[in-house]
Amino acid sequence: MSHDFLSLANQGVQGLKPYEPGKPIEELERELGIKDIVKLASNENPLGPSQQVKAAIAAAVADLSRYPDASGFTLKQALSEKLSVTPEQLVLGNGSNEVLELIFRAFVQSEHEVIYSQYAFIVYALLTQSCGAVHRTIPAKNYGHDLDAMLAAINDKTKLICVANPNNPTGNYINPSELKKFVEQVPTHVLIVLDEAYFEYLQADEQPPSCDWIGQHPNLIVSRTFSKAYGLAGLRVGYCACHPDIADLLNRVREPFNNNSLALVAAEAALADEAYLNESVTLNTQELGRVCQWLDTKNIQYIPTKGNFVTVDMKGDAMPHYQALLTQGVIVRPIGGYGMPNHLRISIGTKAENDRFMAAFETLGLA
Ligand SMILES: *Cc1c(COP(=O)(O)O)cnc(C)c1O
């Protein structure tokens, strides 16, 4: 008996292609039987979690038989102080990816249009597709957002505009004044999702005071994550700040225990550990500078970046180079799925890890 389950699936889901994650270290170990693998594929913090986070997790293990706090009370308190918003303006997600999902689930249906940039974070396209909504993909300008063209694409069916700043997978950055001008021009019936997953990597004067704009612009949703600079990708904690009425709606579609109790205490400890955050950001700034300088001397083109990664132009199909790097024990990220088949996205690791990737490029004759 055979079933055509594809035709049973929701229309949007039928056209969905699964997200392609960075290759896990263990998988490459199994495939090639090699050790000492360097993973620079998922924009993770190479320092590992902070000591304070590890201590907080160890202390919380005793209470694992209890359900977590469904409201995330203490983490929201801490975040609200840091961001100068009220706890009622915050929604916690299982990664900011879940926050994006909640926004789409609460607001987007098949008759709606979602605007995002070509080469933007692929989850916007996946969620638009799974809602069966209309993709309004706006051609990129120098790989980044063409904000004027995005504004021009707004019509009365537009429900959401997604902007990642800095953007992944390109590293492009929109400065605070440009961004503010854009936010001011979006009509209030259109929600703006400002995805700031790499916010902490920006220098202080580069960080848009985006949470401060929510009061004036109630259609603005600012999402951030503990996965990148805070070093907690494995625990899955992200959040958004928005108008309290939007937060209320997102909390209605959120499953009650979406953040586990270890993740909640870890995020709180991470937020309090400013020394670790500073160390992480300083390492990234130094190593990103060093890697870009090396790329310059080797005449390898890359997209100017403000993230914890750099996207290089391999001037031809990047897949064979990706495969060759794997044989050297270096995992980077091919981004053909983003429509950039000639580029590789390389996360910034520790000095030793970055040395490994540069040495592998030289061994393979790529530099
Ligand atoms: C990594 C990333 C996220 C999501 O990360 P989570 O681990 O789900 O918090 C969201 N947006 C962008 C642009 C990212 O690069």
The ligand as a Gaussian input file, in Angstrom:
#p B3LYP/6-31G(d) Opt

LIG

0 1
 C       22.332000      32.194000      13.911000
 C       21.244000      33.114000      13.476000
 C       19.972000      33.122000      14.077000
 C       19.419000      32.102000      14.989000
 O       20.134000      31.581000      15.924000
 P       19.464000      30.831000      17.140000
 O       20.510000      29.866000      17.508000
 O       18.198000      30.174000      16.706000
 O       19.213000      31.887000      18.152000
 C       19.053000      34.045000      13.674000
 N       19.340000      34.944000      12.738000
 C       20.517000      34.973000      12.135000
 C       20.756000      36.002000      11.097000
 C       21.504000      34.052000      12.470000
 O       22.653000      34.053000      11.814000

